Amino acid sequence: GAVVSQHPSRVICKSGTSVKIECRSLDFQATTMFWYRQFPKQSLMLMATSNEGSKATYEQGVEKDKFLINHASLTLSTLTVTSAHPEDSSFYICSARGDTDHNSPLHFGNGTRLTVT
Amino acid sequence: AQTVTQSQPEMSVQEAETVTLSCTYDTSENNYYLFWYKQPPSRQMILVIRQEAYKQQNATENRFSVNFQKAAKSFSLKISDSQLGDTAMYFCAFMKGRAGTASKLTFGTGTRLQVTL
């Protein structure tokens, strides 16, 4: 089945630094990937839609300059949290769906737990 | 905009018993998909079951089945013969169904299910 790999699974960084999270579709091509954020005991909130070869589409309230998304190839999207602050500590999850299977559900990465100290 | 509501923050069921998780949604779309995802303590999002809105027949996957009431915009999940491994957070999700696009998922707030001995 379709596999989405997300790396790293856990990261701890100091306040003010930047962190990059990678999301790869291992056995399929994904023109579109999605980035979600999940606070403890809460639901997944969509942050942005990552489009291969073009700019990401951000949800209302999400700072595009803080959460930089790059989707340089059909199998890789990256989310960079710039100048991270403790309030950015959260669980970030990416998802994707194969371009040839429009009716399939989204496949999720294992998530990245970001802790900003 | 679509909204998904899960009115049960927590549920408990004894092993081998049956439990039903409720979900309602609001949309003006006529073509869409509904999903139930399971998120165990590992935080991995696991697809449990999906339902296409144009299908009247309720989806079934082994011990999992749904009661899809399109007019009432209701999509409940029934878990039969509950097992300890079913303990997890369950999210109901909505996706627009436009062919050729990778539509985003809108999640409910989740129901935490605890299966007890």
HADDOCK unambig.tbl for C-alpha pairs under 7 A between the chains (distance, minus, plus):
assign (segid A and resid 32 and name CA) (segid B and resid 102 and name CA) 6.42 0.50 0.50
assign (segid A and resid 42 and name CA) (segid B and resid 109 and name CA) 6.37 0.50 0.50
assign (segid A and resid 43 and name CA) (segid B and resid 107 and name CA) 6.75 0.50 0.50
assign (segid A and resid 43 and name CA) (segid B and resid 108 and name CA) 6.67 0.50 0.50
assign (segid A and resid 43 and name CA) (segid B and resid 109 and name CA) 4.87 0.50 0.50
assign (segid A and resid 43 and name CA) (segid B and resid 110 and name CA) 6.22 0.50 0.50
assign (segid A and resid 44 and name CA) (segid B and resid 107 and name CA) 6.45 0.50 0.50
assign (segid A and resid 97 and name CA) (segid B and resid 102 and name CA) 6.72 0.50 0.50
assign (segid A and resid 102 and name CA) (segid B and resid 99 and name CA) 6.12 0.50 0.50
assign (segid A and resid 102 and name CA) (segid B and resid 100 and name CA) 5.83 0.50 0.50
assign (segid A and resid 102 and name CA) (segid B and resid 101 and name CA) 6.68 0.50 0.50
assign (segid A and resid 102 and name CA) (segid B and resid 102 and name CA) 6.68 0.50 0.50
assign (segid A and resid 108 and name CA) (segid B and resid 45 and name CA) 6.10 0.50 0.50
assign (segid A and resid 110 and name CA) (segid B and resid 43 and name CA) 6.93 0.50 0.50
assign (segid A and resid 110 and name CA) (segid B and resid 44 and name CA) 5.04 0.50 0.50
